[in-house]
Amino acid sequence: MNKESIKSLLNPVAAYKIGGKLWIECNGKKIFGPGPVELLTLIEQTGSINKAAKEMNMSYKKAWEIINALNELVAHPLVITQSGGEKGGGSVITDDAKKLIEYHKQLRERFEAFLERETSDLSL
Amino acid sequence: MNKESIKSLLNPVAAYKIGGKLWIECNGKKIFGPGPVELLTLIEQTGSINKAAKEMNMSYKKAWEIINALNELVAHPLVITQSGGEKGGGSVITDDAKKLIEYHKQLRERFEAFLERETSDLSL
């Protein structure tokens, strides 16, 4: 079906859009949606799981559950927690985590491009 | 980020997949997901809104609501109901409806191809 053919079916005064959601599954479970990526990014920015969780209105426990789940599903840990020391601990994300964030961003850009391309086919 | 780089981050014994959902919005409302398409297809097959609704475990009223909503959002009606006559009425879908079903099928195929391409990039 060509593009003109589909356009002829549509109501010329309406606005059409192709919408969608995307996620990464590991062993059949959704693991890497926008939430975990935001959490990792906030840990990077704040240096603290606690602060990151607070900014997301998430409990510390819930944040740890996400991190533990993520750490188990990749080859190497994504978050490293330093305990004690002069600064009293804190958490950092690993280079692998930064690469995953970047991959996720690029994946979302490819998906947005797909949606925009399809939406433009419906624009009268 | 290249494909080998992302693969090196993953757990080699896990199975990764990119999953997703797609829909068509009209004036900001989701209108053409798998449900309405199945309903139109079943009306075509059975010649009856009532039978189509039953096969989908949907009330006749709900089926009509979907059809009315669809009819308003396109240039020309998608379902035509014939009342009375020897065969006592019945419903048919229009050529426009058949074209929309075909468009939707092709759109889903393009989306599946996108997901498969992205998933193959994560396959070790």
gemmi code that builds the backbone of each chain (N, CA, C; Angstrom):
import gemmi

chains = {
    "A": [
        ("MET", (0.842, -1.203, 0.000), (0.000, 0.000, 0.000), (0.875, 1.249, 0.000)),
        ("ASN", (0.655, 2.126, -0.974), (1.503, 3.311, -1.021), (0.990, 4.416, -0.093)),
        ("LYS", (1.826, 5.432, 0.073), (1.534, 6.469, 1.059), (0.301, 7.291, 0.698)),
        ("GLU", (0.119, 7.589, -0.591), (-1.048, 8.393, -0.986), (-2.330, 7.629, -0.726)),
        ("SER", (-2.252, 6.322, -0.923), (-3.428, 5.486, -0.760), (-3.921, 5.505, 0.696)),
        ("ILE", (-3.011, 5.418, 1.657), (-3.438, 5.442, 3.059), (-3.949, 6.843, 3.427)),
        ("LYS", (-3.301, 7.867, 2.912), (-3.742, 9.232, 3.242), (-5.175, 9.492, 2.788)),
        ("SER", (-5.558, 8.894, 1.678), (-6.902, 9.148, 1.134), (-7.998, 8.589, 2.049)),
        ("LEU", (-7.623, 7.679, 2.968), (-8.615, 7.078, 3.867), (-8.875, 7.949, 5.086)),
        ("LEU", (-7.978, 8.902, 5.332), (-8.013, 9.594, 6.619), (-8.879, 10.837, 6.582)),
        ("ASN", (-9.319, 11.220, 7.752), (-10.107, 12.443, 7.922), (-9.157, 13.639, 7.806)),
        ("PRO", (-9.358, 14.497, 6.803), (-8.367, 15.557, 6.570), (-8.257, 16.575, 7.705)),
        ("VAL", (-9.260, 16.651, 8.582), (-9.143, 17.624, 9.674), (-8.616, 17.000, 10.966)),
        ("ALA", (-8.280, 15.730, 10.935), (-7.771, 15.081, 12.147), (-6.249, 14.985, 12.095)),
        ("ALA", (-5.630, 14.865, 13.280), (-4.172, 14.721, 13.364), (-3.835, 13.293, 13.775)),
        ("TYR", (-3.122, 12.603, 12.919), (-2.769, 11.210, 13.183), (-1.315, 11.100, 13.606)),
        ("LYS", (-1.060, 10.098, 14.422), (0.307, 9.897, 14.910), (0.531, 8.414, 15.199)),
        ("ILE", (1.710, 7.930, 14.885), (2.054, 6.573, 15.304), (2.803, 6.685, 16.624)),
        ("GLY", (2.246, 6.080, 17.654), (2.876, 6.092, 18.975), (3.388, 4.711, 19.330)),
        ("GLY", (4.257, 4.642, 20.332), (4.762, 3.330, 20.706), (5.586, 3.351, 21.971)),
        ("LYS", (5.868, 2.163, 22.457), (6.718, 1.976, 23.630), (7.782, 0.947, 23.284)),
        ("LEU", (8.939, 1.079, 23.915), (10.034, 0.155, 23.632), (10.686, -0.252, 24.943)),
        ("TRP", (11.168, -1.476, 25.020), (11.887, -1.895, 26.218), (12.892, -2.991, 25.866)),
        ("ILE", (13.835, -3.229, 26.769), (14.783, -4.332, 26.602), (14.369, -5.452, 27.549)),
        ("GLU", (14.242, -6.662, 27.015), (13.933, -7.822, 27.848), (15.182, -8.669, 28.026)),
        ("CYS", (15.305, -9.241, 29.214), (16.362, -10.228, 29.435), (15.698, -11.451, 30.023)),
        ("ASN", (15.907, -12.596, 29.373), (15.263, -13.845, 29.783), (13.760, -13.651, 29.994)),
        ("GLY", (13.151, -12.914, 29.080), (11.700, -12.741, 29.093), (11.180, -11.666, 30.035)),
        ("LYS", (12.081, -10.994, 30.782), (11.633, -9.947, 31.709), (12.092, -8.575, 31.226)),
        ("LYS", (11.185, -7.594, 31.295), (11.574, -6.226, 30.941), (12.621, -5.742, 31.932)),
        ("ILE", (13.741, -5.223, 31.439), (14.740, -4.777, 32.400), (15.200, -3.344, 32.206)),
        ("PHE", (15.162, -2.842, 31.015), (15.885, -1.603, 30.796), (14.978, -0.593, 30.108)),
        ("GLY", (13.939, -0.198, 30.806), (13.083, 0.876, 30.312), (13.645, 2.200, 30.768)),
        ("PRO", (12.872, 3.270, 30.620), (13.353, 4.594, 31.024), (13.699, 4.675, 32.516)),
        ("GLY", (12.994, 3.952, 33.389), (13.226, 4.032, 34.834), (14.646, 3.684, 35.258)),
        ("PRO", (15.116, 2.458, 34.957), (16.477, 2.095, 35.343), (17.547, 3.021, 34.763)),
        ("VAL", (17.317, 3.492, 33.543), (18.297, 4.404, 32.928), (18.354, 5.718, 33.702)),
        ("GLU", (17.181, 6.223, 34.086), (17.138, 7.464, 34.860), (17.837, 7.257, 36.209)),
        ("LEU", (17.593, 6.106, 36.820), (18.229, 5.812, 38.106), (19.754, 5.809, 37.980)),
        ("LEU", (20.269, 5.105, 36.981), (21.724, 5.068, 36.785), (22.279, 6.474, 36.528)),
        ("THR", (21.566, 7.242, 35.720), (22.018, 8.599, 35.403), (22.053, 9.471, 36.655)),
        ("LEU", (21.047, 9.317, 37.509), (20.995, 10.120, 38.735), (22.065, 9.680, 39.746)),
        ("ILE", (22.373, 8.382, 39.776), (23.457, 7.916, 40.643), (24.776, 8.535, 40.176)),
        ("GLU", (24.954, 8.571, 38.851), (26.161, 9.188, 38.301), (26.248, 10.657, 38.729)),
        ("GLN", (25.117, 11.358, 38.639), (25.119, 12.795, 38.934), (25.273, 13.098, 40.417)),
        ("THR", (24.631, 12.283, 41.264), (24.604, 12.597, 42.696), (25.670, 11.846, 43.485)),
        ("GLY", (26.211, 10.749, 42.908), (27.167, 9.929, 43.640), (26.531, 9.163, 44.789)),
        ("SER", (25.206, 9.019, 44.742), (24.522, 8.409, 45.886), (23.233, 7.726, 45.451)),
        ("ILE", (23.110, 6.449, 45.815), (21.865, 5.732, 45.497), (20.699, 6.375, 46.237)),
        ("ASN", (20.944, 6.780, 47.468), (19.894, 7.371, 48.293), (19.346, 8.661, 47.658)),
        ("LYS", (20.264, 9.540, 47.247), (19.828, 10.800, 46.631), (19.115, 10.542, 45.303)),
        ("ALA", (19.651, 9.590, 44.527), (19.038, 9.269, 43.241), (17.617, 8.754, 43.446)),
        ("ALA", (17.456, 7.858, 44.430), (16.128, 7.297, 44.706), (15.165, 8.406, 45.107)),
        ("LYS", (15.638, 9.313, 45.970), (14.772, 10.410, 46.432), (14.296, 11.273, 45.266)),
        ("GLU", (15.212, 11.574, 44.346), (14.820, 12.409, 43.195), (13.768, 11.729, 42.339)),
        ("MET", (13.747, 10.390, 42.379), (12.751, 9.660, 41.591), (11.525, 9.297, 42.419)),
        ("ASN", (11.445, 9.816, 43.637), (10.348, 9.468, 44.549), (10.235, 7.960, 44.715)),
        ("MET", (11.392, 7.336, 44.869), (11.460, 5.885, 44.944), (12.116, 5.547, 46.286)),
        ("SER", (11.726, 4.434, 46.892), (12.363, 4.057, 48.153), (13.789, 3.564, 47.880)),
        ("TYR", (14.652, 3.701, 48.876), (16.027, 3.205, 48.786), (16.020, 1.712, 48.481)),
        ("LYS", (15.094, 1.006, 49.118), (14.972, -0.444, 48.918), (14.652, -0.764, 47.448)),
        ("LYS", (13.704, -0.042, 46.903), (13.296, -0.265, 45.510), (14.466, 0.024, 44.557)),
        ("ALA", (15.203, 1.099, 44.850), (16.356, 1.444, 44.012), (17.371, 0.303, 44.024)),
        ("TRP", (17.620, -0.262, 45.219), (18.559, -1.371, 45.315), (18.075, -2.610, 44.582)),
        ("GLU", (16.778, -2.832, 44.621), (16.230, -3.987, 43.897), (16.497, -3.850, 42.400)),
        ("ILE", (16.299, -2.634, 41.885), (16.545, -2.407, 40.458), (18.025, -2.608, 40.133)),
        ("ILE", (18.880, -2.049, 40.972), (20.326, -2.166, 40.740), (20.780, -3.622, 40.803)),
        ("ASN", (20.295, -4.345, 41.811), (20.673, -5.753, 41.921), (20.206, -6.545, 40.711)),
        ("ALA", (18.980, -6.260, 40.281), (18.451, -6.965, 39.111), (19.309, -6.657, 37.884)),
        ("LEU", (19.661, -5.382, 37.712), (20.492, -4.990, 36.566), (21.869, -5.637, 36.646)),
        ("ASN", (22.486, -5.571, 37.820), (23.835, -6.120, 37.984), (23.904, -7.601, 37.615)),
        ("GLU", (22.817, -8.319, 37.900), (22.821, -9.753, 37.618), (22.655, -10.063, 36.138)),
        ("LEU", (22.113, -9.110, 35.406), (21.733, -9.404, 34.026), (22.786, -8.982, 33.007)),
        ("VAL", (23.844, -8.371, 33.470), (24.902, -7.969, 32.542), (26.195, -8.688, 32.900)),
        ("ALA", (27.199, -8.523, 32.058), (28.449, -9.257, 32.263), (29.196, -8.768, 33.503)),
        ("HIS", (29.185, -7.472, 33.740), (29.915, -6.872, 34.863), (29.006, -5.875, 35.582)),
        ("PRO", (29.235, -5.660, 36.883), (28.350, -4.771, 37.656), (28.237, -3.378, 37.040)),
        ("LEU", (27.093, -2.760, 37.252), (26.835, -1.424, 36.724), (27.002, -0.339, 37.786)),
        ("VAL", (26.839, -0.733, 39.044), (26.961, 0.229, 40.142), (27.919, -0.337, 41.173)),
        ("ILE", (28.841, 0.502, 41.618), (29.782, 0.085, 42.651), (29.581, 0.981, 43.866)),
        ("THR", (29.369, 0.345, 45.015), (29.157, 1.110, 46.231), (30.412, 1.041, 47.090)),
        ("GLN", (30.908, 2.230, 47.427), (32.086, 2.299, 48.278), (31.619, 2.543, 49.705)),
        ("SER", (32.065, 1.685, 50.630), (31.610, 1.881, 52.003), (32.744, 2.485, 52.829)),
        ("GLY", (32.366, 3.265, 53.837), (33.339, 3.867, 54.754), (34.239, 4.873, 54.081)),
        ("GLY", (35.433, 5.069, 54.617), (36.376, 6.033, 54.062), (36.036, 7.432, 54.529)),
        ("GLU", (36.870, 8.381, 54.100), (36.715, 9.751, 54.572), (35.362, 10.355, 54.177)),
        ("LYS", (34.920, 10.020, 52.926), (33.671, 10.601, 52.441), (32.448, 9.767, 52.832)),
        ("GLY", (32.692, 8.697, 53.589), (31.576, 7.907, 54.097), (30.800, 7.186, 53.013)),
        ("GLY", (31.526, 6.578, 52.086), (30.847, 5.768, 51.071), (30.437, 6.553, 49.851)),
        ("GLY", (29.309, 6.203, 49.310), (28.860, 6.790, 48.040), (28.893, 5.724, 46.965)),
        ("SER", (28.262, 6.008, 45.849), (28.166, 5.024, 44.779), (28.561, 5.634, 43.445)),
        ("VAL", (29.192, 4.822, 42.627), (29.514, 5.274, 41.271), (29.002, 4.263, 40.267)),
        ("ILE", (28.718, 4.752, 39.072), (28.359, 3.811, 38.019), (29.626, 3.506, 37.213)),
        ("THR", (29.647, 2.305, 36.661), (30.844, 1.849, 35.942), (30.828, 2.323, 34.490)),
        ("ASP", (31.964, 2.124, 33.813), (32.028, 2.455, 32.383), (31.003, 1.648, 31.596)),
        ("ASP", (30.801, 0.387, 32.018), (29.782, -0.423, 31.343), (28.406, 0.244, 31.458)),
        ("ALA", (28.099, 0.770, 32.636), (26.804, 1.440, 32.820), (26.688, 2.643, 31.892)),
        ("LYS", (27.786, 3.410, 31.802), (27.750, 4.586, 30.913), (27.522, 4.165, 29.465)),
        ("LYS", (28.154, 3.057, 29.081), (27.963, 2.570, 27.706), (26.530, 2.101, 27.490)),
        ("LEU", (25.942, 1.454, 28.500), (24.558, 0.996, 28.373), (23.594, 2.170, 28.259)),
        ("ILE", (23.852, 3.222, 29.039), (23.023, 4.428, 28.948), (23.099, 5.003, 27.539)),
        ("GLU", (24.324, 5.051, 27.006), (24.515, 5.578, 25.661), (23.811, 4.697, 24.621)),
        ("TYR", (23.952, 3.377, 24.774), (23.270, 2.451, 23.859), (21.756, 2.680, 23.907)),
        ("HIS", (21.233, 2.807, 25.133), (19.798, 2.981, 25.327), (19.305, 4.274, 24.665)),
        ("LYS", (20.118, 5.334, 24.808), (19.775, 6.623, 24.196), (19.710, 6.487, 22.668)),
        ("GLN", (20.705, 5.810, 22.117), (20.746, 5.650, 20.657), (19.600, 4.766, 20.168)),
        ("LEU", (19.302, 3.726, 20.950), (18.184, 2.849, 20.607), (16.878, 3.649, 20.566)),
        ("ARG", (16.668, 4.490, 21.579), (15.454, 5.319, 21.632), (15.415, 6.300, 20.458)),
        ("GLU", (16.561, 6.825, 20.078), (16.598, 7.740, 18.927), (16.196, 7.014, 17.638)),
        ("ARG", (16.682, 5.757, 17.503), (16.299, 4.993, 16.313), (14.789, 4.726, 16.315)),
        ("PHE", (14.247, 4.443, 17.510), (12.811, 4.181, 17.616), (12.012, 5.450, 17.318)),
        ("GLU", (12.442, 6.574, 17.862), (11.756, 7.849, 17.590), (11.782, 8.155, 16.096)),
        ("ALA", (12.909, 7.869, 15.458), (13.008, 8.106, 14.013), (12.014, 7.225, 13.269)),
        ("PHE", (11.882, 5.980, 13.711), (10.902, 5.062, 13.107), (9.492, 5.625, 13.248)),
        ("LEU", (9.135, 6.069, 14.471), (7.788, 6.603, 14.711), (7.532, 7.866, 13.894)),
        ("GLU", (8.546, 8.720, 13.810), (8.378, 9.965, 13.047), (8.188, 9.689, 11.563)),
        ("ARG", (8.960, 8.710, 11.057), (8.841, 8.347, 9.643), (7.424, 7.845, 9.366)),
        ("GLU", (6.929, 6.957, 10.241), (5.589, 6.407, 10.041), (4.518, 7.479, 10.201)),
        ("THR", (4.719, 8.381, 11.158), (3.747, 9.460, 11.368), (3.695, 10.383, 10.160)),
        ("SER", (4.859, 10.662, 9.569), (4.875, 11.579, 8.431), (4.126, 10.982, 7.243)),
        ("ASP", (4.061, 9.646, 7.172), (3.285, 9.013, 6.101), (1.790, 9.253, 6.269)),
        ("LEU", (1.356, 9.618, 7.468), (-0.069, 9.858, 7.729), (-0.417, 11.339, 7.734)),
        ("SER", (0.580, 12.191, 7.500), (0.342, 13.628, 7.569), (-0.177, 14.131, 6.229)),
        ("LEU", (-1.338, 14.765, 6.288), (-1.986, 15.179, 5.041), (-1.474, 16.535, 4.564)),
    ],
    "B": [
        ("MET", (27.859, 4.078, 19.141), (28.267, 2.802, 19.751), (28.070, 1.660, 18.756)),
        ("ASN", (29.138, 0.890, 18.500), (28.989, -0.192, 17.523), (28.423, -1.462, 18.165)),
        ("LYS", (28.040, -2.393, 17.308), (27.342, -3.591, 17.778), (28.196, -4.477, 18.678)),
        ("GLU", (29.485, -4.582, 18.356), (30.353, -5.447, 19.170), (30.522, -4.862, 20.567)),
        ("SER", (30.537, -3.531, 20.619), (30.729, -2.855, 21.891), (29.575, -3.131, 22.848)),
        ("ILE", (28.337, -3.078, 22.343), (27.207, -3.342, 23.221), (27.164, -4.815, 23.623)),
        ("LYS", (27.527, -5.704, 22.712), (27.510, -7.138, 23.037), (28.465, -7.470, 24.176)),
        ("SER", (29.594, -6.750, 24.228), (30.591, -7.059, 25.253), (30.088, -6.743, 26.659)),
        ("LEU", (29.011, -5.937, 26.760), (28.481, -5.584, 28.080), (27.524, -6.632, 28.625)),
        ("LEU", (27.058, -7.515, 27.744), (25.947, -8.383, 28.126), (26.414, -9.691, 28.747)),
        ("ASN", (25.527, -10.268, 29.501), (25.778, -11.566, 30.111), (25.658, -12.636, 29.027)),
        ("PRO", (26.742, -13.360, 28.747), (26.705, -14.269, 27.595), (25.717, -15.426, 27.743)),
        ("VAL", (25.273, -15.719, 28.963), (24.321, -16.830, 29.095), (22.866, -16.350, 29.153)),
        ("ALA", (22.645, -15.065, 29.012), (21.267, -14.548, 29.051), (20.751, -14.305, 27.637)),
        ("ALA", (19.420, -14.291, 27.493), (18.800, -14.024, 26.195), (18.171, -12.638, 26.228)),
        ("TYR", (18.626, -11.750, 25.361), (18.119, -10.377, 25.320), (17.188, -10.194, 24.130)),
        ("LYS", (16.249, -9.304, 24.328), (15.284, -9.044, 23.254), (14.795, -7.608, 23.367)),
        ("ILE", (14.612, -6.956, 22.234), (13.965, -5.650, 22.245), (12.479, -5.874, 21.986)),
        ("GLY", (11.671, -5.464, 22.949), (10.221, -5.606, 22.817), (9.579, -4.246, 22.660)),
        ("GLY", (8.333, -4.236, 22.221), (7.668, -2.947, 22.076), (6.202, -3.070, 21.733)),
        ("LYS", (5.536, -1.934, 21.802), (4.120, -1.830, 21.445), (3.959, -0.662, 20.485)),
        ("LEU", (2.984, -0.772, 19.606), (2.758, 0.288, 18.625), (1.260, 0.553, 18.531)),
        ("TRP", (0.894, 1.800, 18.279), (-0.530, 2.124, 18.076), (-0.651, 3.350, 17.177)),
        ("ILE", (-1.858, 3.544, 16.656), (-2.156, 4.747, 15.877), (-2.991, 5.674, 16.749)),
        ("GLU", (-2.587, 6.917, 16.844), (-3.352, 7.917, 17.581), (-4.043, 8.849, 16.606)),
        ("CYS", (-5.247, 9.259, 16.979), (-5.934, 10.297, 16.218), (-6.363, 11.365, 17.207)),
        ("ASN", (-5.955, 12.595, 16.946), (-6.224, 13.704, 17.866), (-5.850, 13.338, 19.306)),
        ("GLY", (-4.719, 12.678, 19.453), (-4.190, 12.362, 20.783), (-4.771, 11.126, 21.438)),
        ("LYS", (-5.718, 10.455, 20.761), (-6.309, 9.245, 21.348), (-5.894, 8.007, 20.569)),
        ("LYS", (-5.537, 6.933, 21.294), (-5.212, 5.670, 20.622), (-6.467, 5.162, 19.927)),
        ("ILE", (-6.364, 4.843, 18.642), (-7.572, 4.361, 17.980), (-7.422, 3.032, 17.281)),
        ("PHE", (-6.248, 2.703, 16.831), (-6.191, 1.569, 15.915), (-5.130, 0.585, 16.366)),
        ("GLY", (-5.372, -0.005, 17.529), (-4.510, -1.080, 18.002), (-5.022, -2.400, 17.455)),
        ("PRO", (-4.491, -3.501, 17.955), (-4.909, -4.815, 17.462), (-6.404, -5.069, 17.657)),
        ("GLY", (-7.042, -4.547, 18.714), (-8.455, -4.807, 18.991), (-9.396, -4.384, 17.874)),
        ("PRO", (-9.404, -3.093, 17.498), (-10.284, -2.645, 16.423), (-10.048, -3.380, 15.099)),
        ("VAL", (-8.780, -3.708, 14.823), (-8.480, -4.425, 13.575), (-9.083, -5.822, 13.604)),
        ("GLU", (-8.975, -6.485, 14.755), (-9.563, -7.825, 14.883), (-11.088, -7.743, 14.729)),
        ("LEU", (-11.683, -6.708, 15.328), (-13.143, -6.542, 15.226), (-13.568, -6.370, 13.769)),
        ("LEU", (-12.887, -5.486, 13.040), (-13.235, -5.279, 11.628), (-13.066, -6.573, 10.828)),
        ("THR", (-11.976, -7.291, 11.110), (-11.712, -8.540, 10.386), (-12.809, -9.567, 10.665)),
        ("LEU", (-13.258, -9.635, 11.915), (-14.306, -10.599, 12.265), (-15.665, -10.195, 11.686)),
        ("ILE", (-15.928, -8.883, 11.587), (-17.176, -8.444, 10.943), (-17.148, -8.855, 9.473)),
        ("GLU", (-15.978, -8.703, 8.848), (-15.843, -9.114, 7.447), (-16.127, -10.622, 7.299)),
        ("GLN", (-15.568, -11.407, 8.238), (-15.705, -12.865, 8.132), (-17.117, -13.350, 8.455)),
        ("THR", (-17.754, -12.729, 9.457), (-19.049, -13.241, 9.919), (-20.229, -12.488, 9.308)),
        ("GLY", (-19.985, -11.292, 8.776), (-21.084, -10.481, 8.251), (-21.998, -9.940, 9.339)),
        ("SER", (-21.510, -9.928, 10.583), (-22.376, -9.549, 11.699), (-21.563, -8.941, 12.835)),
        ("ILE", (-21.990, -7.756, 13.264), (-21.312, -7.128, 14.406), (-21.509, -7.978, 15.662)),
        ("ASN", (-22.716, -8.514, 15.793), (-23.035, -9.311, 16.970), (-22.133, -10.550, 17.076)),
        ("LYS", (-22.006, -11.272, 15.970), (-21.154, -12.477, 15.980), (-19.686, -12.103, 16.212)),
        ("ALA", (-19.260, -11.017, 15.585), (-17.866, -10.581, 15.746), (-17.591, -10.242, 17.212)),
        ("ALA", (-18.530, -9.505, 17.827), (-18.355, -9.127, 19.233), (-18.278, -10.364, 20.113)),
        ("LYS", (-19.165, -11.336, 19.844), (-19.176, -12.578, 20.648), (-17.844, -13.301, 20.564)),
        ("GLU", (-17.290, -13.371, 19.367), (-16.007, -14.081, 19.211), (-14.889, -13.401, 19.991)),
        ("MET", (-15.056, -12.095, 20.221), (-14.033, -11.364, 20.967), (-14.395, -11.223, 22.444)),
        ("ASN", (-15.462, -11.911, 22.873), (-15.947, -11.791, 24.257), (-16.183, -10.329, 24.633)),
        ("MET", (-16.812, -9.642, 23.694), (-17.047, -8.215, 23.865), (-18.559, -8.002, 23.763)),
        ("SER", (-19.087, -7.020, 24.482), (-20.524, -6.766, 24.366), (-20.812, -6.113, 23.014)),
        ("TYR", (-22.048, -6.291, 22.549), (-22.502, -5.666, 21.303), (-22.351, -4.153, 21.414)),
        ("LYS", (-22.677, -3.634, 22.601), (-22.594, -2.190, 22.845), (-21.142, -1.691, 22.690)),
        ("LYS", (-20.216, -2.433, 23.278), (-18.801, -2.057, 23.202), (-18.327, -2.086, 21.745)),
        ("ALA", (-18.751, -3.125, 21.013), (-18.359, -3.235, 19.606), (-18.851, -2.008, 18.825)),
        ("TRP", (-20.098, -1.595, 19.097), (-20.634, -0.422, 18.413), (-19.888, 0.846, 18.783)),
        ("GLU", (-19.489, 0.935, 20.026), (-18.728, 2.115, 20.455), (-17.420, 2.221, 19.670)),
        ("ILE", (-16.744, 1.073, 19.517), (-15.476, 1.064, 18.765), (-15.726, 1.455, 17.308)),
        ("ILE", (-16.779, 0.872, 16.724), (-17.080, 1.154, 15.316), (-17.445, 2.623, 15.122)),
        ("ASN", (-18.279, 3.156, 16.012), (-18.649, 4.571, 15.894), (-17.429, 5.471, 16.022)),
        ("ALA", (-16.572, 5.142, 16.972), (-15.357, 5.938, 17.158), (-14.495, 5.873, 15.905)),
        ("LEU", (-14.346, 4.679, 15.334), (-13.536, 4.531, 14.111), (-14.173, 5.300, 12.949)),
        ("ASN", (-15.464, 5.131, 12.783), (-16.164, 5.789, 11.660), (-15.982, 7.305, 11.681)),
        ("GLU", (-15.942, 7.864, 12.886), (-15.818, 9.320, 12.988), (-14.411, 9.810, 12.666)),
        ("LEU", (-13.441, 8.911, 12.784), (-12.060, 9.349, 12.702), (-11.448, 9.184, 11.320)),
        ("VAL", (-12.208, 8.623, 10.413), (-11.694, 8.454, 9.062), (-12.559, 9.246, 8.080)),
        ("ALA", (-12.128, 9.294, 6.834), (-12.827, 10.121, 5.851), (-14.212, 9.541, 5.517)),
        ("HIS", (-14.292, 8.211, 5.421), (-15.544, 7.552, 5.044), (-15.798, 6.381, 6.002)),
        ("PRO", (-17.062, 6.014, 6.204), (-17.374, 4.944, 7.166), (-16.629, 3.640, 6.866)),
        ("LEU", (-16.347, 2.888, 7.925), (-15.632, 1.617, 7.787), (-16.581, 0.423, 7.832)),
        ("VAL", (-17.718, 0.611, 8.484), (-18.689, -0.481, 8.606), (-20.048, 0.039, 8.156)),
        ("ILE", (-20.722, -0.763, 7.328), (-22.063, -0.398, 6.868), (-23.041, -1.468, 7.344)),
        ("THR", (-24.071, -1.031, 8.024), (-25.061, -1.974, 8.533), (-26.317, -1.900, 7.679)),
        ("GLN", (-26.687, -3.063, 7.166), (-27.903, -3.139, 6.360), (-29.043, -3.633, 7.251)),
        ("SER", (-30.131, -2.879, 7.287), (-31.224, -3.318, 8.155), (-32.343, -3.912, 7.312)),
        ("GLY", (-33.078, -4.863, 7.875), (-34.228, -5.472, 7.214), (-33.839, -6.292, 5.999)),
        ("GLY", (-34.752, -6.470, 5.080), (-34.503, -7.255, 3.870), (-34.653, -8.741, 4.159)),
        ("GLU", (-34.494, -9.540, 3.116), (-34.717, -10.976, 3.245), (-33.792, -11.629, 4.276)),
        ("LYS", (-32.545, -11.157, 4.254), (-31.570, -11.770, 5.167), (-31.568, -11.111, 6.543)),
        ("GLY", (-32.452, -10.169, 6.763), (-32.588, -9.550, 8.088), (-31.373, -8.754, 8.496)),
        ("GLY", (-30.808, -7.979, 7.587), (-29.717, -7.077, 7.953), (-28.356, -7.719, 7.828)),
        ("GLY", (-27.467, -7.408, 8.752), (-26.088, -7.850, 8.628), (-25.202, -6.643, 8.379)),
        ("SER", (-23.910, -6.841, 8.556), (-22.978, -5.721, 8.416), (-21.827, -6.097, 7.505)),
        ("VAL", (-21.361, -5.143, 6.759), (-20.182, -5.368, 5.916), (-19.157, -4.273, 6.196)),
        ("ILE", (-17.906, -4.609, 5.977), (-16.885, -3.571, 6.073), (-16.619, -3.027, 4.669)),
        ("THR", (-16.234, -1.769, 4.621), (-16.046, -1.104, 3.330), (-14.643, -1.369, 2.769)),
        ("ASP", (-14.446, -0.986, 1.520), (-13.114, -1.105, 0.916), (-12.080, -0.301, 1.708)),
        ("ASP", (-12.507, 0.872, 2.228), (-11.603, 1.671, 3.050), (-11.152, 0.873, 4.273)),
        ("ALA", (-12.076, 0.147, 4.886), (-11.727, -0.662, 6.063), (-10.709, -1.734, 5.682)),
        ("LYS", (-10.934, -2.355, 4.514), (-9.989, -3.401, 4.065), (-8.600, -2.812, 3.833)),
        ("LYS", (-8.585, -1.589, 3.286), (-7.283, -0.936, 3.060), (-6.613, -0.581, 4.385)),
        ("LEU", (-7.410, -0.145, 5.363), (-6.837, 0.191, 6.668), (-6.278, -1.051, 7.362)),
        ("ILE", (-6.976, -2.174, 7.231), (-6.480, -3.426, 7.809), (-5.139, -3.792, 7.166)),
        ("GLU", (-5.083, -3.636, 5.842), (-3.847, -3.961, 5.128), (-2.716, -3.012, 5.543)),
        ("TYR", (-3.038, -1.720, 5.649), (-2.031, -0.748, 6.099), (-1.511, -1.121, 7.492)),
        ("HIS", (-2.442, -1.464, 8.389), (-2.082, -1.805, 9.764), (-1.178, -3.043, 9.800)),
        ("LYS", (-1.496, -4.011, 8.948), (-0.693, -5.239, 8.867), (0.738, -4.899, 8.417)),
        ("GLN", (0.832, -4.055, 7.397), (2.158, -3.698, 6.889), (2.946, -2.858, 7.907)),
        ("LEU", (2.217, -1.973, 8.605), (2.861, -1.171, 9.649), (3.447, -2.085, 10.729)),
        ("ARG", (2.662, -3.087, 11.153), (3.132, -4.024, 12.176), (4.340, -4.825, 11.676)),
        ("GLU", (4.320, -5.164, 10.399), (5.457, -5.913, 9.840), (6.730, -5.053, 9.870)),
        ("ARG", (6.564, -3.762, 9.557), (7.738, -2.868, 9.605), (8.242, -2.742, 11.034)),
        ("PHE", (7.313, -2.684, 12.001), (7.707, -2.580, 13.412), (8.394, -3.877, 13.871)),
        ("GLU", (7.833, -5.021, 13.496), (8.463, -6.296, 13.859), (9.875, -6.388, 13.282)),
        ("ALA", (10.031, -5.907, 12.046), (11.356, -5.935, 11.418), (12.324, -5.057, 12.205)),
        ("PHE", (11.845, -3.897, 12.665), (12.670, -3.004, 13.491), (13.098, -3.726, 14.771)),
        ("LEU", (12.141, -4.363, 15.452), (12.455, -5.050, 16.719), (13.422, -6.212, 16.488)),
        ("GLU", (13.223, -6.932, 15.402), (14.105, -8.070, 15.117), (15.526, -7.616, 14.813)),
        ("ARG", (15.629, -6.506, 14.071), (16.946, -5.968, 13.735), (17.664, -5.550, 15.021)),
        ("GLU", (16.947, -4.848, 15.912), (17.555, -4.396, 17.170), (17.896, -5.594, 18.066)),
        ("THR", (17.024, -6.595, 18.075), (17.287, -7.775, 18.902), (18.519, -8.522, 18.395)),
        ("SER", (18.654, -8.606, 17.075), (19.793, -9.351, 16.536), (21.114, -8.678, 16.911)),
        ("ASP", (21.081, -7.350, 17.119), (22.291, -6.645, 17.550), (22.710, -7.054, 18.972)),
        ("LEU", (21.775, -7.629, 19.735), (22.088, -8.036, 21.118), (22.344, -9.535, 21.229)),
        ("SER", (22.274, -10.235, 20.092), (22.439, -11.684, 20.143), (23.909, -12.043, 20.078)),
        ("LEU", (24.341, -12.788, 21.074), (25.777, -13.090, 21.186), (26.151, -14.313, 20.362)),
    ],
}
model = gemmi.Model(1)
for chain_id, residues in chains.items():
    chain = gemmi.Chain(chain_id)
    for i, (resn, *xyz) in enumerate(residues, 1):
        res = gemmi.Residue()
        res.name, res.seqid = resn, gemmi.SeqId(i, " ")
        for name, pos in zip(("N", "CA", "C"), xyz):
            atom = gemmi.Atom()
            atom.name, atom.element = name, gemmi.Element(name[0])
            atom.pos, atom.b_iso = gemmi.Position(*pos), 0.0
            res.add_atom(atom)
        chain.add_residue(res)
    model.add_chain(chain)
structure = gemmi.Structure()
structure.add_model(model)
structure.setup_entities()
